[in-house]
Amino acid sequence: CPEDAWQPLSDEDEALSPTMADFKHEDVESLYEMLENLGSGHFGVVKKCREKSSGSYYASKFIKTRKCKGSRLGLDREQVEREVSILQQLQHPSIMRLHDVFASKAEMVLILELISGGELFDFIAEKEALSEAEAIEFLEQILEGVAYMHSHHIAHFDLKPENIMLLEKSMPNPKIKIIDFGLAQKIEAGVTFKSLCGTPQYVAPEVINYEPLTSATDMWSIGVITYILLSGISPFQGETDSETLTNVVSGNYEFDDRYFKETSEMAKDFIRELLVKEPKDRMTAVECLVHPWIKPLNRKQAVN
Ligand SMILES: COc1cc(-c2ccc3ncc(-c4cccc([C@@H](O)NCCN(C)C)c4)n3n2)ccc1O
């Protein structure tokens, strides 16, 4: 069959992984009209689409799957099934919603909530840096989504401004959506999870040292994101990935006055309590939400 023809799963494929039963096996284009490409990345291609039965618009994420175990092309089915299983457990305003899933022999398609405001990364780039009030607006939403995810024993493991999108950026108080759960994992008590995946600028020291990862690994990334929201620069960025990773492992960062002279001590304290080498000593998402910078006790504390 031509590469892009819809090739239904065989019975043995479906028997191989029972969760595949959750996936629809008919051609996705029999139920959804595919529209323009929205973008692409390591995960595959994202297209805008319209559900024929309801007329509603969604984003469809096409993921090529490996034809055989040894293949370097495409993602493992189990990896995509894990992402789908995780997304099916999460219903929160700050986390993009999964609407439908399809599987064929060569690819899987996730039908997702359409997010039209672009990436937080681009929003910051246009403004260089945000005011503390603007940063807090975004961070509160991100922290509420992360606290919810962590309460369900799920860690994202790839939190970065590119994976935080704005529902509609023209609104005065844009709503955010956390996307791309391709590296997310269920954190099981007593089960150690290690991985070398992630983006150098945002990964925590335990990722680089190949030590157990936990929900605290996400909190390090939140510290990096906060630093970037307030300054427009990245705390550990080196000339090369290797230099960046060295900076991360050594915890080597500073609040350069050229970028932080207007930043409150409270905001810097918030970042300091996240960029802590020892995972168990970092603030949790719930602790962040009641940190005086995010939730001042009174007007006086708010302006300090
Ligand atoms: C579930 O995982 C993903 C969801 C999405 C997603 C979900 C809803 C949604 N509505 C609009 C878009 C969209 C719009 C423009 C560009 C892109 C995408 O190519 N880049 C998004 C961020 N990227 C760095 C992961 C995606 N998306 N993207 C993108 C990547 C994912 O790995």
The ligand as an SDF file (V2000), in Angstrom:
LIG
                    3D

 32 35  0  0  0  0  0  0  0  0999 V2000
   -0.3110   15.9930   22.6850 C   0  0  0  0  0  0  0  0  0  0  0  0
    0.9460   16.4070   22.2770 O   0  0  0  0  0  0  0  0  0  0  0  0
    1.0190   17.5180   21.5040 C   0  0  0  0  0  0  0  0  0  0  0  0
   -0.0280   18.3970   21.2530 C   0  0  0  0  0  0  0  0  0  0  0  0
    0.1700   19.4770   20.4300 C   0  0  0  0  0  0  0  0  0  0  0  0
   -0.9260   20.4010   20.1400 C   0  0  0  0  0  0  0  0  0  0  0  0
   -2.1890   20.2500   20.7360 C   0  0  0  0  0  0  0  0  0  0  0  0
   -3.1950   21.1290   20.3980 C   0  0  0  0  0  0  0  0  0  0  0  0
   -2.8970   22.1310   19.5010 C   0  0  0  0  0  0  0  0  0  0  0  0
   -3.6420   23.1230   18.9770 N   0  0  0  0  0  0  0  0  0  0  0  0
   -2.8690   23.8410   18.1420 C   0  0  0  0  0  0  0  0  0  0  0  0
   -1.6040   23.2790   18.1410 C   0  0  0  0  0  0  0  0  0  0  0  0
   -0.4550   23.7530   17.4310 C   0  0  0  0  0  0  0  0  0  0  0  0
   -0.4800   24.9760   16.7600 C   0  0  0  0  0  0  0  0  0  0  0  0
    0.6930   25.4000   16.1250 C   0  0  0  0  0  0  0  0  0  0  0  0
    1.8790   24.6670   16.1700 C   0  0  0  0  0  0  0  0  0  0  0  0
    1.8550   23.4540   16.8510 C   0  0  0  0  0  0  0  0  0  0  0  0
    3.1080   22.5910   16.9890 C   0  0  0  0  0  0  0  0  0  0  0  0
    3.6680   22.3340   15.7730 O   0  0  0  0  0  0  0  0  0  0  0  0
    4.0510   23.2060   17.9040 N   0  0  0  0  0  0  0  0  0  0  0  0
    3.5520   23.2130   19.2520 C   0  0  0  0  0  0  0  0  0  0  0  0
    4.6070   23.1750   20.2860 C   0  0  0  0  0  0  0  0  0  0  0  0
    5.6960   22.2760   19.9530 N   0  0  0  0  0  0  0  0  0  0  0  0
    6.9900   22.8740   20.2450 C   0  0  0  0  0  0  0  0  0  0  0  0
    5.5060   20.9970   20.6210 C   0  0  0  0  0  0  0  0  0  0  0  0
    0.7070   23.0030   17.4740 C   0  0  0  0  0  0  0  0  0  0  0  0
   -1.6420   22.2120   18.9720 N   0  0  0  0  0  0  0  0  0  0  0  0
   -0.6610   21.3710   19.2780 N   0  0  0  0  0  0  0  0  0  0  0  0
    1.4160   19.6920   19.8740 C   0  0  0  0  0  0  0  0  0  0  0  0
    2.4340   18.8200   20.1380 C   0  0  0  0  0  0  0  0  0  0  0  0
    2.2300   17.7230   20.9460 C   0  0  0  0  0  0  0  0  0  0  0  0
    3.2330   16.8170   21.2080 O   0  0  0  0  0  0  0  0  0  0  0  0
  1  2  1  0
  2  3  1  0
  3  4  1  0
  3 31  2  0
  4  5  2  0
  5  6  1  0
  5 29  1  0
  6  7  1  0
  6 28  2  0
  7  8  2  0
  8  9  1  0
  9 10  2  0
  9 27  1  0
 10 11  1  0
 11 12  2  0
 12 13  1  0
 12 27  1  0
 13 14  1  0
 13 26  2  0
 14 15  2  0
 15 16  1  0
 16 17  2  0
 17 18  1  0
 17 26  1  0
 18 19  1  0
 18 20  1  0
 20 21  1  0
 21 22  1  0
 22 23  1  0
 23 24  1  0
 23 25  1  0
 27 28  1  0
 29 30  2  0
 30 31  1  0
 31 32  1  0
M  END
$$$$
